[in-house]
Amino acid sequence: MPEYSEQDLEAFLDEALPADLMAEIERHVRDDSALAGRLSAINSRRDAGVHSLGEIWRRARVSCPSREQLGSFLLGALDDDQEDFIRFHLEVYQCRFCQANAEDLREQVADRAPESETRRRRYFQSSIGHLQDE
């Protein structure tokens, strides 16, 4: 059985790990009372109000981009530094919260695509004859 770090277990409790690692740890917790005890100790420490700066940072999602920033990222409307950070956050850090937000935004855009095209066509048709050649 693999040895999990305290950070891994804290992230597990925060549901901040990739889905495959979450499932792996959950399987091992069922069979390993020592691992279950470590998770219990982390929860007890948290309940007692003893928090590290890292725990507070992760729980408050301080590094997570806003939904508006994620939308701008998906539209390609960010500067290179912001785009690089969000790509790292989604693809390397694999923040499940932000991945879910980004997927939701993608689905909204896909659902509204036919509606947007119809609106665009109506705008164009309503302006025919009002545009002048210059």
VOGU-3710 file (C-alpha; in Angstrom, 3 decimals, decimal comma):
1> mpeyseqdle> 0,000/0,000/0,000  1,373/3,455/-0,857  2,339/5,882/1,887  0,228/9,055/1,780  1,565/12,386/3,026  -0,337/14,586/5,462  -0,952/16,989/2,573  -2,467/14,181/0,495  -4,788/13,215/3,328  -5,782/16,827/4,001
11> afldealpad> -6,512/17,290/0,311  -8,499/14,041/0,387  -10,656/15,414/3,202  -11,134/18,637/1,228  -11,994/16,620/-1,911  -9,200/18,463/-3,676  -7,417/15,527/-5,301  -7,904/14,070/-8,777  -10,788/11,593/-8,831  -8,571/8,541/-9,371
21> lmaeierhvr> -6,402/9,370/-6,337  -9,507/10,096/-4,242  -10,881/6,645/-5,119  -7,540/4,967/-4,390  -7,262/6,536/-0,935  -10,890/5,680/-0,170  -10,260/2,022/-1,049  -7,194/1,920/1,196  -8,990/3,616/4,104  -11,548/0,801/4,121
31> ddsalagrls> -8,826/-1,829/4,580  -6,247/0,019/6,695  -7,226/1,067/10,220  -3,951/2,996/10,640  -4,788/5,148/7,614  -8,320/5,679/8,923  -6,774/6,725/12,227  -4,546/9,289/10,497  -7,583/10,780/8,759  -9,441/10,855/12,059
41> ainsrrdagv> -6,513/12,659/13,727  -6,476/15,285/10,957  -10,213/15,833/11,396  -9,800/16,114/15,176  -7,023/18,668/14,745  -9,204/20,674/12,359  -12,176/20,497/14,729  -9,956/21,770/17,536  -9,175/24,863/15,482  -5,529/24,065/14,794
51> hslgeiwrra> -4,923/25,028/11,195  -1,811/25,542/9,140  -1,521/28,366/6,660  -1,641/25,771/3,871  -4,891/24,312/5,194  -6,506/27,729/5,411  -5,281/28,553/1,886  -6,742/25,334/0,446  -10,042/25,474/2,332  -10,681/29,108/1,373
61> rvscpsreql> -9,618/28,342/-2,203  -7,437/31,439/-2,193  -5,608/30,439/-5,369  -8,746/29,482/-7,305  -9,683/31,812/-10,157  -13,155/33,320/-10,115  -15,859/31,955/-12,395  -15,534/35,133/-14,458  -11,795/34,530/-14,870  -12,457/30,924/-15,889
71> gsfllgaldd> -14,940/32,158/-18,496  -12,409/34,644/-19,848  -9,832/31,842/-19,959  -12,178/29,647/-22,003  -12,780/32,537/-24,398  -9,039/33,199/-24,732  -9,484/36,731/-23,399  -6,733/36,742/-20,726  -3,145/37,910/-20,894  -0,477/35,216/-21,137
81> dqedfirfhl> 0,444/35,180/-17,433  -3,151/34,769/-16,272  -3,800/32,145/-18,927  -0,685/30,199/-17,886  -1,722/30,287/-14,223  -5,256/29,052/-14,902  -3,991/26,337/-17,254  -1,566/25,194/-14,517  -4,347/25,312/-11,928  -6,673/23,186/-14,083
91> evyqcrfcqa> -4,229/20,785/-15,725  -1,317/20,356/-13,296  -2,786/21,115/-9,874  -6,057/19,593/-11,128  -8,323/21,580/-8,832  -11,563/19,602/-8,998  -13,637/22,621/-7,963  -12,299/24,752/-10,821  -12,408/21,872/-13,300  -16,108/21,450/-12,507
101> naedlreqva> -16,701/25,196/-12,924  -14,856/25,228/-16,253  -16,807/22,205/-17,501  -20,086/23,859/-16,491  -19,107/26,999/-18,411  -18,188/24,905/-21,475  -21,581/23,179/-21,337  -23,398/26,504/-21,035  -21,605/27,839/-24,108  -22,385/24,657/-26,055
111> drapesetrr> -26,055/24,772/-25,008  -26,393/28,396/-26,058  -24,524/28,136/-29,373  -27,653/27,612/-31,540  -29,443/30,408/-29,674  -26,494/32,767/-30,177  -26,298/31,981/-33,887  -30,042/32,695/-34,296  -29,670/36,010/-32,453  -26,634/36,956/-34,557
121> rryfqssigh> -28,549/36,189/-37,774  -31,524/38,297/-36,626  -29,255/41,251/-35,806  -27,680/41,030/-39,231  -31,026/40,720/-41,009  -32,515/43,637/-39,065  -29,621/45,876/-40,090  -29,823/45,170/-43,806  -30,518/48,407/-45,592  -29,320/50,491/-42,651
131> lqde> -25,639/50,010/-43,406  -24,049/52,475/-45,781  -21,082/51,983/-48,058  -18,331/54,418/-47,237
//
